[in-house]
């Protein structure tokens, strides 16, 4: 059911496979597909029907699928502007861009966003990565 509901939005988005810079890594959570829009503060998680909503999906600790609407990326629309209703998939072709490497600081910022939008569980490759995602020290926990 969800696949059919989200497909028209996902199929028109830019898909970027992002690699984490060496020494950093992506976390995952109990909500691995994260919708984030800068116009809404967590725990609000708007759906993909707004131009500024990005989708964060960790593929593994080294790679993240980052999906965004081209109009927002090109600054033609604001983050909270709504897409037209009743979108249809036109040709079914999705362009995937790859080769982008995010520096550690950008990886940590996005990990923090995913943590903020998780429910109960986060997982990462080390205590250090989790501490960075939480923005605190986990010593003694």
DSSP file (Angstrom, degrees, kcal/mol; ACC not computed):
  #  RESIDUE AA STRUCTURE BP1 BP2  ACC     N-H-->O    O-->H-N    N-H-->O    O-->H-N    TCO  KAPPA ALPHA  PHI   PSI    X-CA   Y-CA   Z-CA
    1    1 A X     >        0   0    0      0, 0.0     4,-1.6     0, 0.0     5,-0.1   0.000 360.0 360.0 360.0 -48.1    0.0    0.0    0.0
    2    2 A X  H  >  +     0   0    0      1,-0.2     4,-2.5     2,-0.2     5,-0.3   0.872 360.0  59.8 -65.1 -36.5    2.7    2.5    1.0
    3    3 A X  H  > S+     0   0    0      1,-0.2     4,-2.0     2,-0.2    -1,-0.2   0.931 107.7  44.7 -57.0 -46.9    4.7    1.7   -2.2
    4    4 A X  H  > S+     0   0    0      1,-0.2     4,-0.5     2,-0.2    -1,-0.2   0.849 113.2  51.4 -66.4 -34.8    1.9    2.8   -4.4
    5    5 A X  H  < S+     0   0    0     -4,-1.6     4,-0.3     1,-0.2    -2,-0.2   0.886 118.9  34.3 -70.4 -39.5    1.2    5.9   -2.3
    6    6 A X  H >X S+     0   0    0     -4,-2.5     4,-2.7     1,-0.2     3,-0.8   0.695  94.7  87.0 -91.1 -20.5    4.9    7.1   -2.4
    7    7 A X  H 3X S+     0   0    0     -4,-2.0     4,-2.7    -5,-0.3     5,-0.2   0.859  86.0  52.9 -52.0 -45.2    5.9    5.9   -5.9
    8    8 A X  H 3X S+     0   0    0     -4,-0.5     4,-0.5     1,-0.2    -1,-0.3   0.865 115.0  42.6 -61.8 -33.1    4.8    9.1   -7.7
    9    9 A X  H X> S+     0   0    0     -3,-0.8     3,-0.9    -4,-0.3     4,-0.5   0.946 116.6  45.5 -75.0 -49.7    6.7   11.3   -5.4
   10   10 A X  H >< S+     0   0    0     -4,-2.7     3,-1.1     1,-0.2    -2,-0.2   0.864 107.1  59.3 -62.7 -36.4    9.9    9.1   -5.3
   11   11 A X  H 3< S+     0   0    0     -4,-2.7    -1,-0.2    -5,-0.3    84,-0.2   0.727 107.5  45.7 -69.2 -20.3    9.9    8.6   -9.0
   12   12 A X  H << S+     0   0    0     -3,-0.9    58,-0.5    -4,-0.5    -1,-0.3   0.473  96.9  96.5 -99.1  -3.1   10.2   12.4   -9.7
   13   13 A X  E << S-A   69   0A   0     -3,-1.1     2,-0.4    -4,-0.5    82,-0.2  -0.443  81.8-107.6 -84.3 158.0   12.9   13.0   -7.1
   14   14 A X  E     -A   68   0A   0     54,-3.7    54,-1.8    -2,-0.1     2,-0.6  -0.712  32.7-150.0 -77.7 134.1   16.6   13.3   -7.6
   15   15 A X  E     -Ab  67  96A   0     80,-1.2    82,-3.3    -2,-0.4     2,-0.5  -0.945  16.7-178.4-110.6 119.8   18.3   10.2   -6.2
   16   16 A X  E     -Ab  66  97A   0     50,-2.3    50,-3.0    -2,-0.6     2,-0.8  -0.974  19.9-149.9-119.6 128.4   21.8   10.7   -4.9
   17   17 A X  E     -Ab  65  98A   0     80,-2.9    83,-0.7    -2,-0.5    82,-0.6  -0.879  24.4-162.7 -95.7 112.1   23.9    7.9   -3.4
   18   18 A X  E     -Ab  64 100A   0     46,-3.1    46,-2.3    -2,-0.8     2,-0.4  -0.785   7.4-150.5-101.1 135.2   26.2    9.7   -0.9
   19   19 A X  E     -Ab  63 101A   0     81,-2.6    83,-2.5    -2,-0.4     2,-0.3  -0.887  18.9-124.2-104.7 137.0   29.4    8.1    0.5
   20   20 A X  E     - b   0 102A   0     42,-2.6    83,-0.1    -2,-0.4     3,-0.1  -0.592  33.1-105.9 -76.7 136.9   30.5    9.1    4.0
   21   21 A X    >   -     0   0    0     81,-2.0     3,-2.2    -2,-0.3    -1,-0.1  -0.268  52.2 -80.2 -57.0 146.7   34.1   10.4    4.2
   22   22 A X  T 3  S+     0   0    0      1,-0.3    82,-0.2    -3,-0.1    -1,-0.1  -0.208 120.5  29.6 -50.8 137.3   36.6    8.0    5.7
   23   23 A X  T 3  S+     0   0    0      1,-0.3     2,-0.3    -3,-0.1    -1,-0.3   0.264 110.7  79.9  91.3 -10.9   36.4    7.9    9.5
   24   24 A X    <   -     0   0    0     -3,-2.2    -1,-0.3    -4,-0.1     2,-0.3  -0.832  55.9-178.3-121.1 164.0   32.7    8.7    9.5
   25   25 A X        -     0   0    0     -2,-0.3     2,-0.2    79,-0.1    37,-0.2  -0.989  27.2-104.4-157.3 160.5   29.7    6.6    9.0
   26   26 A X        -     0   0    0     35,-2.6    99,-0.2    -2,-0.3     2,-0.2  -0.606  28.5-142.1 -87.6 148.0   25.9    6.7    8.8
   27   27 A X        -     0   0    0     -2,-0.2     2,-0.3    97,-0.1    97,-0.2  -0.511   9.6-147.0 -94.0 171.8   23.6    5.5   11.6
   28   28 A X  E     -E  123   0B   0     95,-2.4    95,-2.9    -2,-0.2     2,-0.2  -0.928  13.4-165.6-132.6 163.6   20.4    3.7   11.1
   29   29 A X  E     -E  122   0B   0     -2,-0.3     3,-0.5    93,-0.2    93,-0.2  -0.779  43.3 -90.7-137.6 179.3   17.3    3.8   13.2
   30   30 A X  S    S+     0   0    0     91,-1.9     2,-0.2     1,-0.3    92,-0.1   0.476 128.7  50.7 -73.9  -0.5   14.0    2.0   13.8
   31   31 A X  S    S+     0   0    0     90,-0.3    -1,-0.3    83,-0.1    86,-0.1  -0.625  73.8 170.4-129.0  71.0   12.6    4.5   11.3
   32   32 A X        +     0   0    0     -3,-0.5     2,-0.8    -2,-0.2    26,-0.6   0.726  63.7  65.1 -65.9 -23.5   15.2    3.9    8.5
   33   33 A X  E    S-C   57   0A   0     24,-0.2     2,-0.5    -3,-0.1    24,-0.2  -0.871  77.3-169.7 -99.4 106.8   13.4    5.9    5.9
   34   34 A X  E     -C   56   0A   0     22,-2.7    22,-2.7    -2,-0.8     2,-0.5  -0.841  15.5-157.1-105.3 129.0   13.5    9.5    7.2
   35   35 A X  E     +C   55   0A   0     -2,-0.5     2,-0.4    20,-0.2    20,-0.2  -0.919  20.5 179.2-100.5 123.3   11.5   12.4    5.8
   36   36 A X  E     +C   54   0A   0     18,-2.6    18,-3.4    -2,-0.5     2,-0.4  -0.986  13.9 177.3-130.4 136.8   13.0   15.7    6.7
   37   37 A X    >   -     0   0    0     -2,-0.4     3,-2.4     3,-0.4    16,-0.2  -0.983  27.5-141.2-138.1 124.7   11.9   19.2    5.8
   38   38 A X  T 3  S+     0   0    0     14,-0.5    -1,-0.1    -2,-0.4    15,-0.1   0.695 100.3  64.5 -61.2 -20.2   13.8   22.3    7.2
   39   39 A X  T 3  S+     0   0    0      1,-0.1     2,-0.4    13,-0.0    -1,-0.3   0.527 100.3  59.7 -79.8  -4.6   10.5   24.1    7.6
   40   40 A X  S <  S-     0   0    0     -3,-2.4    -3,-0.4     4,-0.1     2,-0.3  -0.989  77.5-140.5-127.8 130.0    9.4   21.6   10.3
   41   41 A X    >   -     0   0    0     -2,-0.4     3,-2.0     1,-0.1    -3,-0.0  -0.681  44.4 -66.9 -87.9 140.0   11.2   20.8   13.5
   42   42 A X  T 3  S+     0   0    0      1,-0.3    75,-0.1    -2,-0.3     3,-0.1  -0.311 118.3  42.6 -54.9 144.2   11.4   17.2   14.8
   43   43 A X  T 3  S+     0   0    0     73,-0.1    -1,-0.3    -3,-0.0     2,-0.1  -0.973  99.1  91.4 -88.2   6.9    9.4   15.3   15.7
   44   44 A X    <   -     0   0    0     -3,-2.0     2,-0.4     1,-0.1    -7,-0.3  -0.440  54.0-175.9 -61.8 132.1    7.3   16.6   12.8
   45   45 A X        -     0   0    0     -2,-0.1    -9,-0.1    -9,-0.1    -1,-0.1  -0.758   9.3-159.2-133.6  84.8    8.1   14.4    9.8
   46   46 A X        -     0   0    0     -2,-0.4    -6,-0.0    -9,-0.1     4,-0.0  -0.245  20.6-112.5 -66.0 153.8    6.2   15.8    6.8
   47   47 A X    >   -     0   0    0      1,-0.1     3,-0.8     6,-0.0     6,-0.1  -0.108  34.6 -90.9 -78.3-179.1    5.6   13.5    3.8
   48   48 A X  T 3  S+     0   0    0      1,-0.2     5,-0.1     4,-0.1    -1,-0.1   0.384 104.6  90.8 -77.5   5.1    7.1   13.7    0.4
   49   49 A X  T 3  S+     0   0    0     33,-0.1    34,-2.8     3,-0.0     2,-0.4   0.338  72.2  81.3 -85.5   8.9    4.3   15.9   -1.0
   50   50 A X  B X  S-F   82   0C   0     -3,-0.8     3,-1.7    32,-0.2    32,-0.2  -0.936  82.6-130.5-112.5 139.0    6.2   19.1   -0.1
   51   51 A X  T 3  S+     0   0    0     30,-2.7    18,-0.6    -2,-0.4    21,-0.3   0.801 105.2  50.6 -58.5 -31.7    8.9   20.4   -2.3
   52   52 A X  T 3  S+     0   0    0     27,-2.1   -14,-0.5    26,-0.3     2,-0.4   0.451  81.1 113.0 -89.6   0.8   11.4   20.8    0.5
   53   53 A X    <   -     0   0    0     -3,-1.7    16,-0.4    26,-0.3     2,-0.3  -0.593  48.0-166.5 -76.6 127.0   11.1   17.3    2.0
   54   54 A X  E     -C   36   0A   0    -18,-3.4   -18,-2.6    -2,-0.4     2,-0.5  -0.829  13.0-136.9-108.9 153.4   14.2   15.2    1.6
   55   55 A X  E     -CD  35  67A   0     12,-2.4    12,-2.4    -2,-0.3     2,-0.5  -0.944  13.9-165.2-111.4 127.5   14.3   11.4    2.1
   56   56 A X  E     +CD  34  66A   0    -22,-2.7   -22,-2.7    -2,-0.5     2,-0.4  -0.961  14.1 168.2-113.3 121.0   17.3   10.0    4.0
   57   57 A X  E     -CD  33  65A   0      8,-2.4     8,-3.2    -2,-0.5     2,-0.4  -0.883  26.9-142.6-137.0 104.2   17.7    6.2    3.7
   58   58 A X  E     - D   0  64A   0    -26,-0.6     6,-0.3    -2,-0.4     3,-0.1  -0.506  12.5-172.1 -67.0 123.5   21.0    4.6    4.9
   59   59 A X  S    S-     0   0    0      4,-2.0     2,-0.3     1,-0.4     5,-0.2   0.890  71.2 -35.7 -80.2 -44.4   21.9    1.8    2.6
   60   60 A X  S    S-     0   0    0      3,-1.7    -1,-0.4    -3,-0.1     3,-0.3  -0.870  82.3 -70.4-158.8-170.6   24.7    0.7    4.9
   61   61 A X  S    S+     0   0    0     -2,-0.3   -35,-2.6     1,-0.2    64,-0.1   0.720 131.6  41.2 -67.8 -17.8   27.2    2.5    7.2
   62   62 A X  S    S+     0   0    0    -37,-0.2   -42,-2.6     1,-0.1     2,-0.4   0.702 113.5  49.8 -99.2 -23.0   29.1    3.9    4.2
   63   63 A X  E     -A   19   0A   0     -3,-0.3    -4,-2.0   -44,-0.2    -3,-1.7  -0.932  54.7-171.7-129.1 144.3   26.3    4.9    1.9
   64   64 A X  E     -AD  18  58A   0    -46,-2.3   -46,-3.1    -2,-0.4     2,-0.6  -0.995  21.6-135.9-131.4 134.3   23.1    6.9    2.2
   65   65 A X  E     -AD  17  57A   0     -8,-3.2    -8,-2.4    -2,-0.4     2,-0.5  -0.842  25.1-170.2 -88.4 122.4   20.3    7.4   -0.4
   66   66 A X  E     -AD  16  56A   0    -50,-3.0   -50,-2.3    -2,-0.6     2,-0.4  -0.964   2.6-172.4-119.3 114.8   19.4   11.1   -0.4
   67   67 A X  E     +AD  15  55A   0    -12,-2.4   -12,-2.4    -2,-0.5     2,-0.3  -0.909   9.8 165.2-114.6 134.6   16.3   11.9   -2.4
   68   68 A X  E     -A   14   0A   0    -54,-1.8   -54,-3.7    -2,-0.4     2,-0.3  -0.985  40.6-102.8-145.9 154.5   15.1   15.5   -3.1
   69   69 A X  E >>  -A   13   0A   0    -18,-0.6     4,-2.2   -16,-0.4     3,-0.6  -0.625  28.2-136.4 -77.6 132.5   12.7   17.3   -5.3
   70   70 A X  H 3> S+     0   0    0    -58,-0.5     4,-2.2    -2,-0.3     6,-0.2   0.834 101.0  58.9 -60.1 -34.1   14.5   19.0   -8.2
   71   71 A X  H 34>S+     0   0    0      2,-0.2     5,-3.2     1,-0.2     6,-1.1   0.868 109.6  43.3 -65.2 -35.9   12.5   22.2   -7.9
   72   72 A X  H X45S+     0   0    0     -3,-0.6     3,-1.7   -21,-0.3    -1,-0.2   0.908 112.0  53.2 -73.9 -42.6   13.6   22.7   -4.3
   73   73 A X  H 3<5S+     0   0    0     -4,-2.2    -2,-0.2     1,-0.3    -1,-0.2   0.863 111.5  46.5 -58.5 -36.7   17.2   21.8   -5.2
   74   74 A X  T 3<5S-     0   0    0     -4,-2.2    -1,-0.3    -5,-0.2    -2,-0.2   0.355 115.5-118.7 -87.9   5.0   17.1   24.5   -8.0
   75   75 A X  T < 5S+     0   0    0     -3,-1.7    -3,-0.2     2,-0.1    -2,-0.1   0.794  80.3 123.2  61.0  32.0   15.5   27.0   -5.5
   76   76 A X  S   <S+     0   0    0     -5,-3.2     2,-0.3    -6,-0.2    -4,-0.2   0.636  73.0  35.4 -90.7 -18.5   12.4   27.3   -7.6
   77   77 A X  S    S-     0   0    0     -6,-1.1     2,-0.2   -26,-0.1    -2,-0.1  -0.942  82.0-117.6-133.8 154.2   10.1   26.3   -4.7
   78   78 A X    >   -     0   0    0     -2,-0.3     3,-1.2     1,-0.1   -26,-0.3  -0.491  34.9-106.0 -86.3 162.6   10.1   26.8   -1.0
   79   79 A X  T 3  S+     0   0    0      1,-0.3   -27,-2.1   -28,-0.2   -26,-0.3   0.845 117.8  42.5 -59.6 -38.4   10.4   23.9    1.5
   80   80 A X  T 3  S+     0   0    0    -29,-0.2    -1,-0.3   -28,-0.1     2,-0.2   0.399  83.7 119.3 -95.1   5.0    6.8   24.0    2.6
   81   81 A X    <   -     0   0    0     -3,-1.2   -30,-2.7     1,-0.1   -29,-0.3  -0.486  64.8-123.6 -66.7 138.0    5.3   24.5   -0.9
   82   82 A X  B     -F   50   0C   0    -32,-0.2   -32,-0.2    -2,-0.2     2,-0.1  -0.617  14.2-126.6 -87.7 141.8    2.9   21.6   -1.8
   83   83 A X        -     0   0    0    -34,-2.8    -1,-0.1    -2,-0.3   -34,-0.0  -0.414  44.2 -83.9 -73.0 159.4    3.4   19.5   -4.9
   84   84 A X        -     0   0    0     -2,-0.1     3,-0.3     1,-0.1    -1,-0.1  -0.316  49.3-111.7 -61.5 149.7    0.4   19.2   -7.2
   85   85 A X  S    S+     0   0    0      1,-0.2    -1,-0.1    -3,-0.1    -3,-0.0  -0.385  93.3  32.4 -77.0 162.8   -2.1   16.5   -6.2
   86   86 A X  S    S-     0   0    0      1,-0.2    -1,-0.2    -2,-0.1     2,-0.1   0.904  76.8-174.0  58.1  48.4   -2.6   13.3   -8.3
   87   87 A X        -     0   0    0     -3,-0.3     2,-0.4    -4,-0.0    -1,-0.2  -0.438   6.4-155.4 -67.7 146.5    1.0   13.0   -9.6
   88   88 A X        -     0   0    0    -80,-0.1     2,-0.5    -2,-0.1    -1,-0.0  -0.948  22.0-111.1-124.2 147.0    1.5   10.3  -12.1
   89   89 A X        -     0   0    0     -2,-0.4   -81,-0.1     1,-0.2   -80,-0.0  -0.656  32.3-166.7 -74.3 124.4    4.7    8.4  -13.0
   90   90 A X  S    S-     0   0    0     -2,-0.5    -1,-0.2   -82,-0.1   -78,-0.0   0.974  72.6 -12.4 -82.3 -58.3    5.6    9.6  -16.5
   91   91 A X  S    S-     0   0    0      2,-0.2     3,-0.1     0, 0.0    -2,-0.1   0.488  79.4-124.3-125.8  -5.5    8.2    7.2  -17.8
   92   92 A X        +     0   0    0      1,-0.2     2,-0.5   -81,-0.0    -3,-0.0   0.511  65.8 133.2  76.5   3.3    9.3    5.2  -14.8
   93   93 A X        -     0   0    0      2,-0.0     2,-0.5   -82,-0.0    -1,-0.2  -0.766  37.3-165.7 -91.9 129.7   13.0    6.1  -15.3
   94   94 A X        -     0   0    0     -2,-0.5     2,-0.5    -3,-0.1   -82,-0.1  -0.964  12.5-142.3-116.4 123.8   14.8    7.3  -12.2
   95   95 A X        -     0   0    0     -2,-0.5   -80,-1.2   -82,-0.2     2,-0.5  -0.734  15.4-160.5 -85.6 127.5   18.2    9.0  -12.6
   96   96 A X  E     -b   15   0A   0     -2,-0.5     2,-0.4   -82,-0.1   -80,-0.2  -0.940   1.1-159.5-111.4 123.2   20.6    8.0   -9.9
   97   97 A X  E     +b   16   0A   0    -82,-3.3   -80,-2.9    -2,-0.5     2,-0.3  -0.821  17.6 170.6-100.6 141.3   23.6   10.3   -9.2
   98   98 A X  E     +b   17   0A   0     -2,-0.4   -80,-0.1   -82,-0.2     3,-0.1  -0.887  41.6  71.9-141.4 172.1   26.7    8.9   -7.4
   99   99 A X  E     +     0   0A   0    -82,-0.6     2,-0.4     1,-0.3   -81,-0.1   0.383  61.0 132.2 100.5  -2.2   30.2    9.9   -6.6
  100  100 A X  E     -b   18   0A   0    -83,-0.7   -81,-2.6    -3,-0.1     2,-0.5  -0.694  37.6-163.8 -84.6 132.2   29.3   12.5   -4.0
  101  101 A X  E     -b   19   0A   0     -2,-0.4     2,-0.4   -83,-0.2   -81,-0.2  -0.972   7.5-148.3-116.3 124.7   31.3   12.2   -0.8
  102  102 A X  E     -b   20   0A   0    -83,-2.5   -81,-2.0    -2,-0.5    -2,-0.0  -0.749  19.5-119.9 -90.7 136.5   30.1   14.1    2.3
  103  103 A X    >>  -     0   0    0     -2,-0.4     4,-2.0   -83,-0.1     3,-0.6  -0.308  34.3-100.8 -66.5 160.8   32.6   15.3    4.8
  104  104 A X  H 3> S+     0   0    0      1,-0.2     4,-2.6     2,-0.2     5,-0.2   0.856 120.6  57.0 -53.4 -41.4   32.3   14.0    8.4
  105  105 A X  H 3> S+     0   0    0      1,-0.2     4,-2.0     2,-0.2    -1,-0.2   0.900 107.8  46.9 -61.0 -41.5   30.6   17.1    9.7
  106  106 A X  H <> S+     0   0    0     -3,-0.6     4,-2.1     2,-0.2    -1,-0.2   0.884 111.1  52.0 -68.1 -37.8   27.8   16.8    7.1
  107  107 A X  H  X S+     0   0    0     -4,-2.0     4,-2.4     1,-0.2    -2,-0.2   0.928 109.8  49.7 -61.3 -45.0   27.4   13.1    7.9
  108  108 A X  H  X S+     0   0    0     -4,-2.6     4,-2.3     1,-0.2    -2,-0.2   0.884 108.5  52.7 -63.3 -39.3   27.1   13.9   11.6
  109  109 A X  H  X S+     0   0    0     -4,-2.0     4,-1.9     1,-0.2    -1,-0.2   0.933 112.2  44.5 -62.3 -45.5   24.4   16.5   10.9
  110  110 A X  H  X S+     0   0    0     -4,-2.1     4,-2.5     2,-0.2    -2,-0.2   0.854 110.7  54.4 -70.2 -33.9   22.3   14.1    9.0
  111  111 A X  H  X S+     0   0    0     -4,-2.4     4,-2.6     2,-0.2    -1,-0.2   0.912 107.4  51.7 -61.4 -41.3   22.9   11.4   11.6
  112  112 A X  H  X S+     0   0    0     -4,-2.3     4,-2.7     2,-0.2    -2,-0.2   0.908 109.1  50.0 -61.9 -41.9   21.6   13.8   14.2
  113  113 A X  H  X S+     0   0    0     -4,-1.9     4,-1.6     2,-0.2    -2,-0.2   0.937 111.4  48.1 -61.1 -47.1   18.4   14.5   12.0
  114  114 A X  H  < S+     0   0    0     -4,-2.5     4,-0.2     1,-0.2    -2,-0.2   0.896 112.0  50.2 -62.3 -39.1   17.8   10.7   11.7
  115  115 A X  H >< S+     0   0    0     -4,-2.6     3,-1.6     1,-0.2    -2,-0.2   0.935 108.1  52.8 -61.8 -46.2   18.3   10.3   15.4
  116  116 A X  H 3< S+     0   0    0     -4,-2.7    -1,-0.2     1,-0.3    -2,-0.2   0.806 113.1  44.6 -59.9 -30.2   15.8   13.1   16.2
  117  117 A X  T 3< S+     0   0    0     -4,-1.6    -1,-0.3    -5,-0.2    -2,-0.2   0.310  92.8 104.9 -99.8   8.0   13.2   11.4   13.9
  118  118 A X    <   -     0   0    0     -3,-1.6     4,-0.1    -4,-0.2    -3,-0.0  -0.365  62.1-143.0 -80.8 168.0   13.7    7.9   15.3
  119  119 A X  S    S-     0   0    0      2,-0.3    -1,-0.1    -2,-0.1     3,-0.1   0.900  72.7 -34.7 -93.3 -67.6   11.3    6.2   17.6
  120  120 A X  S    S+     0   0    0      1,-0.2     2,-0.4     0, 0.0    -2,-0.1   0.579 114.7  57.3-133.0 -22.1   13.2    4.1   20.2
  121  121 A X        +     0   0    0      2,-0.0   -91,-1.9    -6,-0.0     2,-0.3  -0.954  43.4 174.3-130.9 135.2   16.3    2.6   18.6
  122  122 A X  E     -E   29   0B   0     -2,-0.4     2,-0.4   -93,-0.2   -93,-0.2  -0.965  11.1-165.8-128.4 153.7   19.4    3.8   16.8
  123  123 A X  E     +E   28   0B   0    -95,-2.9   -95,-2.4    -2,-0.3     2,-0.3  -0.999  12.0 164.6-139.8 141.7   22.4    1.8   15.6
  124  124 A X        -     0   0    0     -2,-0.4   -97,-0.1   -97,-0.2     3,-0.0  -0.921  48.4-102.1-147.9 171.8   25.9    2.8   14.5
  125  125 A X  S    S+     0   0    0     -2,-0.3     2,-0.3   -99,-0.2     3,-0.1   0.703  98.2   9.8 -75.8 -17.4   29.2    1.2   13.9
  126  126 A X  S  > S-     0   0    0      1,-0.1     4,-2.0     0, 0.0     5,-0.2  -0.985  71.5-109.7-155.1 164.1   30.8    2.6   17.2
  127  127 A X  H  > S+     0   0    0     -2,-0.3     4,-2.6     1,-0.2     5,-0.2   0.872 118.1  57.2 -60.8 -37.5   30.0    4.3   20.4
  128  128 A X  H  > S+     0   0    0      2,-0.2     4,-2.0     1,-0.2    -1,-0.2   0.905 105.9  47.7 -61.7 -44.8   31.8    7.4   19.0
  129  129 A X  H  > S+     0   0    0      2,-0.2     4,-2.0     1,-0.2    -1,-0.2   0.901 113.0  49.3 -64.7 -41.3   29.5    7.6   16.0
  130  130 A X  H  X S+     0   0    0     -4,-2.0     4,-2.3     2,-0.2    -2,-0.2   0.900 108.6  52.9 -65.3 -40.7   26.5    7.3   18.2
  131  131 A X  H  X>S+     0   0    0     -4,-2.6     5,-1.8     1,-0.2     4,-1.4   0.905 109.7  48.9 -61.0 -41.0   27.8   10.0   20.6
  132  132 A X  H  <5S+     0   0    0     -4,-2.0    -1,-0.2     2,-0.2    -2,-0.2   0.892 110.9  50.5 -64.7 -39.4   28.2   12.3   17.6
  133  133 A X  H  <5S+     0   0    0     -4,-2.0    -2,-0.2     1,-0.2    -1,-0.2   0.881 115.2  42.5 -66.0 -37.9   24.7   11.5   16.4
  134  134 A X  H  <5S-     0   0    0     -4,-2.3    -1,-0.2     2,-0.2    -2,-0.2   0.661 105.0-129.7 -82.2 -16.8   23.2   12.2   19.9
  135  135 A X  T  <5S+     0   0    0     -4,-1.4     2,-0.3     1,-0.3    -3,-0.2   0.792  77.0  77.6  72.3  26.6   25.3   15.3   20.4
  136  136 A X  S   <S-     0   0    0     -5,-1.8     2,-0.4    -6,-0.2    -1,-0.3  -0.931  86.0 -90.3-153.7 174.8   26.5   14.0   23.8
  137  137 A X        -     0   0    0     -2,-0.3    -9,-0.1    -3,-0.1   -10,-0.0  -0.805  21.3-163.0 -96.0 134.2   28.8   11.6   25.5
  138  138 A X    >   +     0   0    0     -2,-0.4     3,-2.3   -11,-0.1    -1,-0.1   0.311  38.8 142.3 -96.7   7.9   27.5    8.1   26.3
  139  139 A X  T 3  S+     0   0    0      1,-0.3    -2,-0.1     2,-0.2     0, 0.0  -0.212  71.6  18.6 -56.3 135.7   30.2    7.3   28.9
  140  140 A X  T 3         0   0    0      1,-0.0    -1,-0.3     0, 0.0    -2,-0.0   0.465 360.0 360.0  83.6   1.8   28.8    5.3   31.7
  141  141 A X    <         0   0    0     -3,-2.3    -2,-0.2     0, 0.0    -3,-0.0   0.382 360.0 360.0-112.2 360.0   25.6    4.2   29.7
